[in-house]
């Protein structure tokens, strides 16, 4: 069975968008700064509406911001391209 | 600090005061008298919680009616943390209450109706509520701390 994990590139996109702060992104999407911190760290999975709001804040599509990583549960230490 | 963290710290501070009061009252009033006051304090605690929640709801409703956006203090992640903490709180308090009731049952079987008093039932419910508040607050602080640690 594959171990599924959603990763995101919000941190990189913030810096590419004029070094947007976490608070600015939080204000744009209507959440707290702690939520942005948790999402960036991969500790919280946003709802679909919030994922769309985050993507729109960067002028991107959801799949450009979030990505589903699938790897076999037996080798979670390997990156996807080495499996 | 999030709104839930503030509530959790406030709860733990009040719990610490209640427990300190309980321990100080044991020498003067005995364990039974101190437990009565502990159970009574939990009902005041519950009432204060309800009043605070009502004030918060009224304040946010007033802000919305005034049309002001203001700072976002509550969102879907806070809600997720809240429900998870509430689940742990209820689980812990229910375990305590079920164990307390099981003890009442064994005493009823051994001693009959005189073995179980209404006062003891109030103790179990009161302490059960305090356990709910403690487990809720500790879960909130643990979850928030985990996320802050992950952020470095």
gemmi code that builds the backbone of each chain (N, CA, C; Angstrom):
import gemmi

chains = {
    "A": [
        ("UNK", (0.839, -1.199, 0.000), (0.000, 0.000, 0.000), (0.878, 1.256, 0.000)),
        ("UNK", (0.523, 2.237, -0.812), (1.353, 3.432, -0.926), (1.086, 4.411, 0.218)),
        ("UNK", (2.174, 5.047, 0.653), (2.066, 6.079, 1.681), (1.872, 7.407, 0.949)),
        ("UNK", (0.722, 8.049, 1.165), (0.433, 9.270, 0.423), (0.652, 10.495, 1.303)),
        ("UNK", (1.286, 11.485, 0.717), (1.591, 12.688, 1.468), (1.465, 13.885, 0.530)),
        ("UNK", (0.797, 14.916, 1.009), (0.653, 16.120, 0.185), (1.733, 17.118, 0.602)),
        ("UNK", (2.530, 17.520, -0.362), (3.565, 18.521, -0.068), (3.173, 19.834, -0.745)),
        ("UNK", (3.806, 20.907, -0.350), (3.484, 22.195, -0.983), (4.740, 23.047, -1.116)),
        ("UNK", (4.636, 24.055, -1.970), (5.782, 24.941, -2.180), (5.405, 26.376, -1.823)),
        ("UNK", (4.613, 26.517, -0.769), (4.144, 27.855, -0.371), (5.310, 28.767, 0.009)),
        ("UNK", (6.266, 28.207, 0.750), (7.397, 29.032, 1.186), (8.131, 29.631, -0.030)),
        ("UNK", (8.398, 28.774, -1.012), (9.108, 29.250, -2.216), (8.274, 30.300, -2.950)),
        ("UNK", (6.970, 30.024, -3.080), (6.091, 30.958, -3.793), (5.993, 32.310, -3.082)),
        ("UNK", (6.036, 32.283, -1.749), (6.000, 33.561, -1.009), (7.214, 34.413, -1.373)),
        ("UNK", (8.368, 33.759, -1.430), (9.581, 34.515, -1.743), (9.604, 34.971, -3.197)),
        ("UNK", (9.004, 34.161, -4.064), (8.934, 34.565, -5.484), (7.929, 35.698, -5.704)),
        ("UNK", (7.027, 35.868, -4.761), (6.032, 36.942, -4.861), (6.415, 38.110, -3.958)),
        ("UNK", (7.561, 38.646, -4.200), (8.007, 39.838, -3.478), (8.218, 39.610, -2.002)),
        ("UNK", (8.712, 38.435, -1.644), (8.969, 38.084, -0.244), (7.747, 38.367, 0.634)),
        ("UNK", (6.638, 37.850, 0.170), (5.384, 38.005, 0.916), (5.543, 37.371, 2.303)),
        ("UNK", (5.091, 38.066, 3.327), (5.209, 37.497, 4.683), (4.075, 36.502, 4.931)),
        ("UNK", (4.266, 35.695, 5.954), (3.210, 34.728, 6.325), (1.938, 35.466, 6.734)),
        ("UNK", (2.107, 36.610, 7.401), (0.939, 37.378, 7.840), (0.172, 37.942, 6.639)),
        ("UNK", (0.922, 38.405, 5.623), (0.254, 38.935, 4.419), (-0.548, 37.839, 3.720)),
        ("UNK", (0.058, 36.652, 3.620), (-0.642, 35.530, 2.997), (-1.870, 35.140, 3.830)),
        ("UNK", (-1.705, 35.175, 5.150), (-2.830, 34.838, 6.049), (-3.974, 35.835, 5.854)),
        ("UNK", (-3.631, 37.122, 5.758), (-4.667, 38.153, 5.559), (-5.386, 37.963, 4.221)),
        ("UNK", (-4.610, 37.590, 3.187), (-5.207, 37.395, 1.861), (-6.176, 36.222, 1.829)),
        ("UNK", (-5.879, 35.195, 2.640), (-6.683, 33.969, 2.571), (-7.672, 33.842, 3.733)),
        ("UNK", (-7.631, 34.788, 4.665), (-8.599, 34.787, 5.766), (-8.350, 33.733, 6.822)),
        ("UNK", (-7.065, 33.444, 7.081), (-6.729, 32.507, 8.162), (-5.698, 33.162, 9.083)),
        ("UNK", (-5.331, 32.464, 10.142), (-4.324, 33.011, 11.057), (-2.921, 32.690, 10.541)),
        ("UNK", (-1.935, 33.453, 11.042), (-0.548, 33.200, 10.625), (-0.106, 31.803, 11.061)),
        ("UNK", (-0.615, 31.360, 12.216), (-0.258, 30.018, 12.713), (-0.688, 28.931, 11.727)),
        ("UNK", (-1.802, 29.167, 11.038), (-2.281, 28.182, 10.065), (-1.333, 28.112, 8.873)),
        ("UNK", (-0.869, 29.283, 8.421), (0.098, 29.301, 7.306), (1.377, 28.576, 7.724)),
        ("UNK", (1.827, 28.835, 8.958), (3.040, 28.178, 9.477), (2.851, 26.659, 9.459)),
        ("UNK", (1.692, 26.211, 9.948), (1.426, 24.765, 10.026), (1.341, 24.132, 8.638)),
        ("UNK", (0.738, 24.836, 7.691), (0.617, 24.285, 6.328), (1.996, 24.196, 5.679)),
        ("UNK", (2.786, 25.257, 5.820), (4.141, 25.258, 5.241), (4.982, 24.127, 5.805)),
        ("UNK", (4.808, 23.858, 7.095), (5.591, 22.804, 7.746), (5.036, 21.414, 7.466)),
        ("UNK", (3.905, 21.343, 6.768), (3.294, 20.045, 6.461), (2.602, 19.427, 7.654)),
        ("UNK", (2.314, 20.249, 8.665), (1.675, 19.734, 9.883), (0.157, 19.830, 9.819)),
        ("UNK", (-0.331, 20.599, 8.876), (-1.790, 20.727, 8.743), (-2.163, 20.675, 7.268)),
        ("UNK", (-3.158, 19.867, 6.968), (-3.640, 19.722, 5.594), (-4.836, 20.663, 5.407)),
        ("UNK", (-4.716, 21.683, 4.555), (-5.837, 22.623, 4.417), (-7.032, 21.984, 3.723)),
        ("UNK", (-8.200, 22.569, 3.954), (-9.401, 22.104, 3.257), (-9.273, 22.499, 1.785)),
        ("UNK", (-10.125, 21.924, 0.950), (-10.072, 22.241, -0.487), (-10.334, 23.737, -0.750)),
        ("UNK", (-11.354, 24.354, -0.113), (-11.546, 25.797, -0.354), (-10.322, 26.625, 0.018)),
        ("UNK", (-9.672, 26.279, 1.144), (-8.484, 27.041, 1.550), (-7.323, 26.801, 0.576)),
        ("UNK", (-7.207, 25.573, 0.083), (-6.149, 25.274, -0.896), (-6.340, 26.138, -2.149)),
        ("UNK", (-7.596, 26.292, -2.585), (-7.877, 27.156, -3.749), (-7.527, 28.609, -3.446)),
        ("UNK", (-7.891, 29.064, -2.246), (-7.592, 30.462, -1.875), (-6.088, 30.707, -1.869)),
        ("UNK", (-5.337, 29.737, -1.322), (-3.876, 29.879, -1.262), (-3.288, 29.942, -2.671)),
        ("UNK", (-3.783, 29.060, -3.545), (-3.280, 29.041, -4.923), (-3.601, 30.358, -5.626)),
        ("UNK", (-4.816, 30.847, -5.400), (-5.220, 32.111, -6.048), (-4.416, 33.296, -5.532)),
        ("UNK", (-4.009, 33.237, -4.264), (-3.201, 34.330, -3.695), (-1.882, 34.473, -4.453)),
        ("UNK", (-1.409, 33.371, -5.052), (-0.177, 33.414, -5.837), (-0.460, 33.475, -7.339)),
        ("UNK", (-1.733, 33.506, -7.704), (-2.100, 33.505, -9.123), (-1.759, 32.189, -9.806)),
        ("UNK", (-1.834, 31.098, -9.077), (-1.497, 29.771, -9.612), (-2.687, 28.821, -9.470)),
        ("UNK", (-2.530, 27.638, -10.066), (-3.514, 26.581, -9.892), (-3.165, 25.763, -8.658)),
        ("UNK", (-4.139, 25.044, -8.152), (-3.911, 24.254, -6.928), (-2.769, 23.255, -7.098)),
        ("UNK", (-2.706, 22.620, -8.277), (-1.682, 21.591, -8.488), (-0.270, 22.159, -8.632)),
        ("UNK", (-0.184, 23.467, -8.834), (1.142, 24.091, -8.866), (1.636, 24.390, -7.451)),
        ("UNK", (0.705, 24.439, -6.526), (1.062, 24.753, -5.133), (1.152, 23.473, -4.290)),
        ("UNK", (0.209, 22.563, -4.513), (0.183, 21.315, -3.744), (0.467, 20.135, -4.668)),
        ("UNK", (1.175, 19.137, -4.118), (1.494, 17.956, -4.913), (1.315, 16.702, -4.063)),
        ("UNK", (0.745, 15.674, -4.692), (0.556, 14.415, -3.972), (1.763, 13.521, -4.216)),
        ("UNK", (2.501, 13.258, -3.143), (3.655, 12.356, -3.238), (3.209, 10.967, -2.845)),
        ("UNK", (3.471, 9.992, -3.713), (3.131, 8.603, -3.385), (4.405, 7.801, -3.335)),
        ("UNK", (4.580, 7.058, -2.258), (5.743, 6.184, -2.142), (5.320, 4.931, -1.384)),
        ("UNK", (5.957, 3.796, -1.693), (5.578, 2.566, -0.982), (5.812, 2.714, 0.513)),
        ("UNK", (4.887, 2.184, 1.310), (4.988, 2.308, 2.764), (6.231, 1.612, 3.311)),
        ("UNK", (6.745, 0.591, 2.558), (7.903, -0.162, 3.050), (9.201, 0.636, 2.965)),
        ("UNK", (9.296, 1.618, 2.047), (10.530, 2.414, 1.910), (10.224, 3.912, 1.987)),
        ("UNK", (9.758, 4.377, 3.147), (9.402, 5.793, 3.238), (10.612, 6.720, 3.216)),
        ("UNK", (11.818, 6.163, 3.404), (13.013, 7.001, 3.471), (13.522, 7.432, 2.103)),
        ("UNK", (13.090, 6.700, 1.051), (13.598, 7.004, -0.288), (12.770, 8.077, -0.975)),
        ("UNK", (13.413, 8.983, -1.721), (12.634, 9.949, -2.511), (11.925, 9.207, -3.641)),
        ("UNK", (10.821, 9.741, -4.205), (10.033, 9.031, -5.214), (10.830, 8.592, -6.424)),
        ("UNK", (11.845, 9.357, -6.859), (12.574, 9.009, -8.074), (13.552, 7.846, -7.882)),
        ("UNK", (13.835, 7.443, -6.620), (14.775, 6.357, -6.348), (14.066, 5.018, -6.162)),
        ("UNK", (12.724, 5.027, -6.179), (11.999, 3.804, -5.888), (11.690, 3.007, -7.162)),
    ],
    "B": [
        ("UNK", (0.457, 33.902, 20.057), (-0.348, 32.901, 20.768), (-1.780, 32.901, 20.215)),
        ("UNK", (-2.287, 31.719, 19.899), (-3.630, 31.634, 19.327), (-4.681, 31.785, 20.433)),
        ("UNK", (-5.921, 31.992, 20.005), (-7.002, 32.182, 20.977), (-7.183, 30.918, 21.819)),
        ("UNK", (-6.994, 29.747, 21.197), (-7.147, 28.488, 21.947), (-6.034, 28.319, 22.976)),
        ("UNK", (-4.826, 28.751, 22.626), (-3.720, 28.669, 23.590), (-4.006, 29.550, 24.797)),
        ("UNK", (-4.557, 30.746, 24.544), (-4.892, 31.656, 25.651), (-5.935, 31.009, 26.566)),
        ("UNK", (-6.961, 30.415, 25.941), (-8.021, 29.762, 26.721), (-7.433, 28.603, 27.524)),
        ("UNK", (-6.532, 27.835, 26.894), (-5.932, 26.671, 27.565), (-5.111, 27.101, 28.778)),
        ("UNK", (-4.288, 28.149, 28.609), (-3.488, 28.622, 29.742), (-4.379, 29.169, 30.853)),
        ("UNK", (-5.450, 29.875, 30.472), (-6.381, 30.402, 31.480), (-7.014, 29.241, 32.257)),
        ("UNK", (-7.440, 28.213, 31.521), (-8.038, 27.031, 32.163), (-7.072, 26.386, 33.144)),
        ("UNK", (-5.821, 26.221, 32.708), (-4.843, 25.553, 33.572), (-4.534, 26.396, 34.811)),
        ("UNK", (-4.521, 27.723, 34.634), (-4.279, 28.600, 35.787), (-5.424, 28.465, 36.791)),
        ("UNK", (-6.669, 28.473, 36.293), (-7.828, 28.341, 37.184), (-7.816, 26.967, 37.859)),
        ("UNK", (-7.474, 25.928, 37.077), (-7.398, 24.572, 37.647), (-6.357, 24.506, 38.758)),
        ("UNK", (-5.223, 25.170, 38.547), (-4.162, 25.162, 39.557), (-4.663, 25.820, 40.844)),
        ("UNK", (-5.399, 26.924, 40.698), (-5.946, 27.619, 41.878), (-6.962, 26.710, 42.588)),
        ("UNK", (-7.826, 26.057, 41.809), (-8.850, 25.165, 42.385), (-8.185, 24.003, 43.137)),
        ("UNK", (-7.160, 23.407, 42.517), (-6.480, 22.273, 43.161), (-5.721, 22.707, 44.409)),
        ("UNK", (-5.100, 23.896, 44.340), (-4.385, 24.403, 45.516), (-5.392, 24.641, 46.652)),
        ("UNK", (-6.541, 25.227, 46.314), (-7.596, 25.453, 47.315), (-8.072, 24.137, 47.911)),
        ("UNK", (-8.226, 23.125, 47.051), (-8.673, 21.798, 47.496), (-7.677, 21.207, 48.504)),
        ("UNK", (-6.391, 21.263, 48.157), (-5.370, 20.684, 49.041), (-5.288, 21.446, 50.370)),
        ("UNK", (-5.466, 22.775, 50.300), (-5.398, 23.574, 51.529), (-6.602, 23.315, 52.441)),
        ("UNK", (-7.718, 22.913, 51.836), (-8.932, 22.714, 52.640), (-9.013, 21.345, 53.292)),
        ("UNK", (-8.202, 20.412, 52.806), (-8.275, 19.048, 53.372), (-8.008, 19.035, 54.895)),
        ("UNK", (-6.943, 19.724, 55.390), (-6.708, 19.660, 56.845), (-7.876, 20.236, 57.660)),
        ("UNK", (-8.485, 21.326, 57.191), (-9.559, 21.987, 57.946), (-10.907, 21.300, 57.827)),
        ("UNK", (-11.282, 20.932, 56.630), (-12.638, 20.412, 56.386), (-12.687, 18.897, 56.169)),
        ("UNK", (-11.541, 18.282, 56.074), (-11.516, 16.845, 55.802), (-11.661, 16.585, 54.311)),
        ("UNK", (-11.386, 15.366, 53.890), (-11.407, 15.041, 52.464), (-12.811, 15.215, 51.871)),
        ("UNK", (-13.831, 14.786, 52.615), (-15.203, 14.864, 52.101), (-15.633, 16.329, 51.901)),
        ("UNK", (-15.329, 17.177, 52.880), (-15.691, 18.598, 52.782), (-14.950, 19.283, 51.651)),
        ("UNK", (-13.654, 18.936, 51.507), (-12.853, 19.532, 50.434), (-13.367, 19.077, 49.067)),
        ("UNK", (-13.781, 17.811, 48.985), (-14.327, 17.297, 47.713), (-15.638, 18.003, 47.361)),
        ("UNK", (-16.449, 18.315, 48.404), (-17.694, 19.064, 48.153), (-17.384, 20.416, 47.505)),
        ("UNK", (-16.378, 21.091, 48.061), (-16.012, 22.408, 47.522), (-15.401, 22.286, 46.125)),
        ("UNK", (-14.657, 21.186, 45.902), (-14.059, 20.957, 44.579), (-15.174, 20.771, 43.532)),
        ("UNK", (-16.177, 19.965, 43.900), (-17.299, 19.728, 42.982), (-18.056, 21.024, 42.725)),
        ("UNK", (-18.250, 21.809, 43.803), (-18.963, 23.083, 43.677), (-18.190, 24.045, 42.769)),
        ("UNK", (-16.862, 24.088, 42.954), (-16.044, 25.008, 42.148), (-16.129, 24.645, 40.666)),
        ("UNK", (-16.264, 23.339, 40.358), (-16.332, 22.943, 38.949), (-17.607, 23.467, 38.296)),
        ("UNK", (-18.688, 23.576, 39.087), (-19.926, 24.118, 38.519), (-19.784, 25.626, 38.243)),
        ("UNK", (-19.076, 26.333, 39.156), (-18.800, 27.759, 38.900), (-17.900, 27.906, 37.674)),
        ("UNK", (-16.937, 26.981, 37.562), (-15.998, 26.961, 36.438), (-16.791, 26.812, 35.130)),
        ("UNK", (-17.729, 25.860, 35.132), (-18.541, 25.604, 33.927), (-19.371, 26.836, 33.580)),
        ("UNK", (-19.925, 27.482, 34.616), (-20.743, 28.679, 34.381), (-19.885, 29.803, 33.802)),
        ("UNK", (-18.677, 29.985, 34.366), (-17.774, 31.038, 33.875), (-17.393, 30.780, 32.419)),
        ("UNK", (-17.163, 29.519, 32.082), (-16.829, 29.120, 30.715), (-17.960, 29.493, 29.760)),
        ("UNK", (-19.189, 29.179, 30.172), (-20.355, 29.463, 29.330), (-20.504, 30.968, 29.120)),
        ("UNK", (-20.297, 31.755, 30.201), (-20.423, 33.215, 30.090), (-19.356, 33.770, 29.137)),
        ("UNK", (-18.112, 33.290, 29.288), (-17.016, 33.750, 28.422), (-17.302, 33.425, 26.952)),
        ("UNK", (-17.817, 32.223, 26.714), (-18.142, 31.809, 25.333), (-19.240, 32.704, 24.763)),
        ("UNK", (-20.230, 33.015, 25.593), (-21.337, 33.870, 25.148), (-20.831, 35.280, 24.810)),
        ("UNK", (-19.953, 35.810, 25.671), (-19.387, 37.152, 25.424), (-18.628, 37.155, 24.098)),
        ("UNK", (-17.860, 36.085, 23.872), (-17.056, 35.996, 22.640), (-17.965, 35.964, 21.406)),
        ("UNK", (-19.027, 35.164, 21.485), (-19.960, 35.061, 20.352), (-20.619, 36.414, 20.097)),
        ("UNK", (-21.054, 37.093, 21.175), (-21.708, 38.394, 21.021), (-20.755, 39.432, 20.441)),
        ("UNK", (-19.487, 39.400, 20.900), (-18.497, 40.354, 20.394), (-18.247, 40.155, 18.904)),
        ("UNK", (-18.078, 38.881, 18.503), (-17.791, 38.625, 17.080), (-19.019, 38.940, 16.229)),
        ("UNK", (-20.215, 38.686, 16.775), (-21.442, 39.019, 16.038), (-21.548, 40.530, 15.869)),
        ("UNK", (-21.220, 41.275, 16.926), (-21.248, 42.742, 16.871), (-20.279, 43.279, 15.844)),
        ("UNK", (-19.083, 42.655, 15.805), (-18.056, 43.083, 14.843), (-18.538, 42.837, 13.409)),
        ("UNK", (-19.207, 41.695, 13.211), (-19.698, 41.380, 11.865), (-20.800, 42.340, 11.456)),
        ("UNK", (-21.687, 42.659, 12.410), (-22.781, 43.579, 12.102), (-22.264, 44.968, 11.783)),
        ("UNK", (-21.173, 45.352, 12.473), (-20.569, 46.662, 12.221), (-19.830, 46.691, 10.886)),
        ("UNK", (-19.627, 45.506, 10.293), (-18.999, 45.434, 8.972), (-17.494, 45.425, 9.007)),
        ("UNK", (-16.914, 45.416, 10.193), (-15.454, 45.414, 10.309), (-14.890, 44.029, 10.179)),
        ("UNK", (-13.806, 43.890, 9.431), (-13.179, 42.586, 9.283), (-12.366, 42.226, 10.510)),
        ("UNK", (-11.429, 43.119, 10.846), (-10.586, 42.884, 12.006), (-9.613, 41.737, 11.791)),
        ("UNK", (-8.859, 41.434, 12.830), (-7.859, 40.374, 12.746), (-8.544, 39.011, 12.800)),
        ("UNK", (-8.062, 38.090, 11.980), (-8.628, 36.734, 11.987), (-8.067, 35.986, 13.195)),
        ("UNK", (-8.928, 35.507, 14.068), (-8.452, 34.778, 15.248), (-8.943, 33.331, 15.260)),
        ("UNK", (-9.865, 33.012, 14.363), (-10.439, 31.661, 14.357), (-10.562, 31.191, 12.911)),
        ("UNK", (-10.012, 30.039, 12.613), (-10.122, 29.505, 11.251), (-10.268, 27.995, 11.309)),
        ("UNK", (-10.171, 27.343, 10.154), (-10.430, 25.895, 10.102), (-9.432, 25.070, 10.891)),
        ("UNK", (-8.161, 25.526, 10.968), (-7.172, 24.758, 11.745), (-7.471, 24.854, 13.241)),
        ("UNK", (-7.843, 26.079, 13.687), (-8.213, 26.256, 15.093), (-9.397, 25.351, 15.433)),
        ("UNK", (-10.326, 25.271, 14.481), (-11.513, 24.443, 14.696), (-11.109, 22.965, 14.807)),
        ("UNK", (-10.156, 22.553, 13.953), (-9.693, 21.153, 13.999), (-9.010, 20.860, 15.337)),
        ("UNK", (-8.173, 21.793, 15.785), (-7.495, 21.633, 17.080), (-8.543, 21.570, 18.195)),
        ("UNK", (-9.533, 22.454, 18.117), (-10.597, 22.526, 19.126), (-11.347, 21.196, 19.231)),
        ("UNK", (-11.758, 20.633, 18.078), (-12.540, 19.398, 18.120), (-11.698, 18.211, 18.581)),
        ("UNK", (-10.418, 18.184, 18.192), (-9.543, 17.092, 18.626), (-9.353, 17.168, 20.141)),
        ("UNK", (-9.111, 18.388, 20.647), (-8.912, 18.565, 22.088), (-10.190, 18.219, 22.851)),
        ("UNK", (-11.330, 18.595, 22.274), (-12.608, 18.292, 22.921), (-12.828, 16.776, 22.980)),
        ("UNK", (-12.431, 16.078, 21.911), (-12.585, 14.613, 21.888), (-11.743, 13.973, 22.995)),
        ("UNK", (-10.487, 14.439, 23.153), (-9.629, 13.905, 24.216), (-10.201, 14.244, 25.592)),
        ("UNK", (-10.695, 15.473, 25.715), (-11.277, 15.893, 26.997), (-12.463, 15.037, 27.382)),
        ("UNK", (-13.375, 14.818, 26.428), (-14.561, 14.007, 26.721), (-14.169, 12.553, 26.981)),
        ("UNK", (-13.186, 12.048, 26.216), (-12.753, 10.660, 26.425), (-12.235, 10.477, 27.854)),
        ("UNK", (-11.364, 11.400, 28.277), (-10.779, 11.283, 29.624), (-11.857, 11.397, 30.700)),
        ("UNK", (-12.769, 12.364, 30.539), (-13.788, 12.565, 31.585), (-14.787, 11.408, 31.601)),
        ("UNK", (-15.114, 10.868, 30.415), (-16.051, 9.742, 30.370), (-15.454, 8.509, 31.027)),
        ("UNK", (-14.157, 8.284, 30.811), (-13.504, 7.132, 31.467), (-13.623, 7.280, 32.984)),
        ("UNK", (-13.338, 8.499, 33.477), (-13.417, 8.738, 34.917), (-14.850, 8.553, 35.425)),
        ("UNK", (-15.824, 9.096, 34.693), (-17.217, 9.009, 35.136), (-17.712, 7.557, 35.120)),
        ("UNK", (-17.332, 6.812, 34.072), (-17.758, 5.399, 33.991), (-17.123, 4.597, 35.128)),
        ("UNK", (-15.835, 4.855, 35.419), (-15.177, 4.161, 36.526), (-15.852, 4.520, 37.852)),
        ("UNK", (-16.198, 5.812, 37.995), (-16.888, 6.257, 39.226), (-18.228, 5.563, 39.384)),
        ("UNK", (-18.966, 5.453, 38.297), (-20.285, 4.816, 38.359), (-20.142, 3.307, 38.620)),
        ("UNK", (-19.084, 2.718, 38.043), (-18.842, 1.287, 38.304), (-18.562, 1.064, 39.795)),
        ("UNK", (-17.859, 2.011, 40.383), (-17.575, 1.909, 41.832), (-18.878, 2.038, 42.627)),
        ("UNK", (-19.753, 2.948, 42.200), (-21.056, 3.085, 42.869), (-21.822, 1.766, 42.803)),
        ("UNK", (-21.748, 1.137, 41.633), (-22.487, -0.117, 41.427), (-21.988, -1.204, 42.379)),
        ("UNK", (-20.653, -1.317, 42.498), (-20.109, -2.360, 43.396), (-20.491, -2.054, 44.847)),
        ("UNK", (-20.483, -0.764, 45.198), (-20.861, -0.407, 46.579), (-22.343, -0.650, 46.815)),
        ("UNK", (-23.134, -0.431, 45.791), (-24.581, -0.684, 45.903), (-24.831, -2.181, 46.105)),
        ("UNK", (-24.059, -3.009, 45.383), (-24.211, -4.470, 45.510), (-23.793, -4.935, 46.906)),
        ("UNK", (-22.760, -4.265, 47.455), (-22.247, -4.696, 48.763), (-23.070, -4.152, 49.924)),
        ("UNK", (-23.398, -2.848, 49.849), (-24.007, -2.168, 51.004), (-25.464, -1.771, 50.800)),
        ("UNK", (-25.956, -1.891, 49.574), (-27.329, -1.464, 49.314), (-27.394, 0.023, 49.019)),
        ("UNK", (-28.598, 0.590, 49.027), (-28.803, 1.986, 48.617), (-28.047, 2.974, 49.507)),
        ("UNK", (-27.829, 2.613, 50.768), (-27.141, 3.537, 51.679), (-25.654, 3.692, 51.340)),
        ("UNK", (-25.141, 2.773, 50.552), (-23.720, 2.823, 50.197), (-23.388, 3.897, 49.171)),
        ("UNK", (-24.405, 4.424, 48.505), (-24.184, 5.438, 47.454), (-24.948, 6.705, 47.822)),
        ("UNK", (-24.226, 7.814, 47.915), (-24.895, 9.077, 48.277), (-24.918, 10.033, 47.078)),
        ("UNK", (-25.876, 10.966, 47.141), (-25.982, 11.963, 46.051), (-24.742, 12.847, 46.013)),
        ("UNK", (-24.179, 13.102, 47.192), (-22.977, 13.949, 47.269), (-21.821, 13.340, 46.490)),
        ("UNK", (-21.679, 12.023, 46.591), (-20.579, 11.356, 45.872), (-20.786, 11.407, 44.361)),
        ("UNK", (-22.048, 11.342, 43.951), (-22.345, 11.458, 42.518), (-21.923, 12.843, 42.010)),
        ("UNK", (-22.202, 13.871, 42.854), (-21.789, 15.242, 42.493), (-20.270, 15.340, 42.420)),
        ("UNK", (-19.576, 14.615, 43.324), (-18.104, 14.635, 43.283), (-17.603, 14.088, 41.947)),
        ("UNK", (-18.177, 12.950, 41.535), (-17.728, 12.311, 40.284), (-17.982, 13.231, 39.093)),
        ("UNK", (-19.172, 13.843, 39.060), (-19.485, 14.729, 37.928), (-18.595, 15.972, 37.938)),
        ("UNK", (-18.401, 16.532, 39.122), (-17.576, 17.742, 39.247), (-16.135, 17.479, 38.849)),
        ("UNK", (-15.573, 16.389, 39.392), (-14.177, 16.070, 39.063), (-14.071, 15.674, 37.590)),
        ("UNK", (-15.112, 14.998, 37.074), (-15.137, 14.637, 35.651), (-15.042, 15.882, 34.780)),
        ("UNK", (-15.738, 16.943, 35.180), (-15.678, 18.192, 34.408), (-14.277, 18.802, 34.468)),
        ("UNK", (-13.675, 18.767, 35.666), (-12.321, 19.322, 35.793), (-11.327, 18.524, 34.930)),
        ("UNK", (-11.522, 17.204, 34.853), (-10.657, 16.362, 34.005), (-10.862, 16.728, 32.536)),
        ("UNK", (-12.117, 16.971, 32.166), (-12.414, 17.383, 30.779), (-11.636, 18.660, 30.430)),
        ("UNK", (-11.716, 19.641, 31.330), (-11.042, 20.926, 31.082), (-9.522, 20.735, 31.011)),
        ("UNK", (-8.991, 19.924, 31.926), (-7.531, 19.705, 31.955), (-7.065, 18.998, 30.679)),
        ("UNK", (-7.775, 17.917, 30.292), (-7.373, 17.159, 29.105), (-7.513, 18.022, 27.846)),
        ("UNK", (-8.585, 18.808, 27.770), (-8.801, 19.712, 26.640), (-7.622, 20.701, 26.525)),
        ("UNK", (-7.298, 21.336, 27.643), (-6.259, 22.378, 27.634), (-4.895, 21.792, 27.295)),
        ("UNK", (-4.582, 20.638, 27.888), (-3.270, 20.022, 27.627), (-3.154, 19.578, 26.164)),
        ("UNK", (-4.254, 19.060, 25.601), (-4.217, 18.638, 24.189), (-4.006, 19.839, 23.278)),
        ("UNK", (-4.695, 20.942, 23.571), (-4.512, 22.165, 22.767), (-3.047, 22.595, 22.809)),
        ("UNK", (-2.476, 22.667, 24.010), (-1.093, 23.141, 24.142), (-0.112, 22.182, 23.473)),
        ("UNK", (-0.389, 20.866, 23.558), (0.505, 19.884, 22.938), (0.469, 20.023, 21.411)),
        ("UNK", (-0.744, 20.158, 20.852), (-0.860, 20.271, 19.387), (-0.201, 21.536, 18.870)),
        ("UNK", (-0.449, 22.652, 19.567), (0.140, 23.924, 19.118), (1.664, 23.877, 19.256)),
        ("UNK", (2.145, 23.246, 20.330), (3.600, 23.166, 20.547), (4.251, 22.318, 19.460)),
        ("UNK", (3.583, 21.231, 19.048), (4.125, 20.361, 17.997), (4.304, 21.147, 16.710)),
        ("UNK", (3.310, 21.976, 16.385), (3.380, 22.741, 15.136), (4.429, 23.845, 15.211)),
        ("UNK", (4.559, 24.467, 16.396), (5.572, 25.517, 16.545), (6.976, 24.930, 16.463)),
        ("UNK", (7.132, 23.715, 17.034), (8.430, 23.043, 17.007), (8.810, 22.699, 15.559)),
        ("UNK", (7.793, 22.255, 14.794), (8.043, 21.892, 13.393), (8.501, 23.097, 12.589)),
        ("UNK", (8.005, 24.281, 12.989), (8.375, 25.507, 12.278), (9.759, 25.999, 12.685)),
        ("UNK", (10.266, 25.494, 13.793), (11.583, 25.901, 14.294), (11.437, 27.144, 15.103)),
    ],
}
model = gemmi.Model(1)
for chain_id, residues in chains.items():
    chain = gemmi.Chain(chain_id)
    for i, (resn, *xyz) in enumerate(residues, 1):
        res = gemmi.Residue()
        res.name, res.seqid = resn, gemmi.SeqId(i, " ")
        for name, pos in zip(("N", "CA", "C"), xyz):
            atom = gemmi.Atom()
            atom.name, atom.element = name, gemmi.Element(name[0])
            atom.pos, atom.b_iso = gemmi.Position(*pos), 0.0
            res.add_atom(atom)
        chain.add_residue(res)
    model.add_chain(chain)
structure = gemmi.Structure()
structure.add_model(model)
structure.setup_entities()
